[in-house]
Amino acid sequence: MSLTNDIVLQKLQAAFGDVIVNGGEPYGLLTVEVPKAEIIRVLLFLFDDDTLKFRFMTDLCGVHYPDEVGRELAVVYHLHNLEDNVRLRIKVFASINEPDVPSATAVFPTANWMERETYDFYGINFVGHPNLKRILNVDEMDYFPLRKEYPLEDQTRTDKDDEMFGRG
């Protein structure tokens, strides 16, 4: 019997009940939402379960949803079961006023650099991270550049030459 999205979802819901919210299957990729307080327990379950075997973290990234009050920041985890070639996306949301999410480095050591990058660009504080500091931006930077907090360029400006920006 091969591992399917239905089996993954059933095992997650059996182990965690209503904590797991089904986010659908865009392009065949099962997506679930988990409360940030439960993320480490869920990641450990996915890693340790003999059927699921999600033992490879492909990616971890941040997203800023400025219109989602109380859920403005998201951490998105992409896990992979290499034996059955099944992938899983997990989303965790946090308030921009309280951007604390538990660090996944104890489960997936590769999360170390990905969490640092996500902190650097989105300001998500990964609690328990062994060395959470900026990785690509300068330490003196007092903002997080990938948050959607800045106005778009004014298209009516006349003080610039579009040819200099490849738009002429």
C-alpha positions, 0 to 999 in steps of 0.5 A: 500500500503506497502512502497517499494524502488521505492516509497522511491526513487521517493519521494526523487527525487521528493523532491530533484531532481538531488541531489539524486543519485541512488546507486542501491539496493545491497541485496535489500537495497536501496542505495543513494548518497547525497552531504554533504551540503544536508545531514541534509535536506534529513535526516529531510525529511526522518524523517518527511515525513508521508509516509517514516517515517525513524525515527530510525538510525541503524548505521553511519560509515566511509569508506576510499577510498584512490583511489577516489580522492576528495571523499576519505572519506565516511559517511554511514548512515543506516536508518530504517522505523520500521513500514514498516520494510524498510531500507535505506543506504545513502552515503556522500563523503568528501575530505580527505583534507576537511573532514567536514560533518554536524552532524546528532545529531539534527535529530538523537540523537543516531548519537552522539556516532557513529559520535564520533567513526567515527571521532576517527577512520577516522578523519571525522569532524562532524560540529555542533557536541555537543562534538566531541572528541576521544571516544576509542583512546587516545587523544594524537593520531595524526593519524586515524587508520582505514584510509588505509594509512599504508603499509600492513605487509611484508610477506617476513619478517623472524624476526617473528615467525608465530606460535606466531600469529596463522599462524603456 
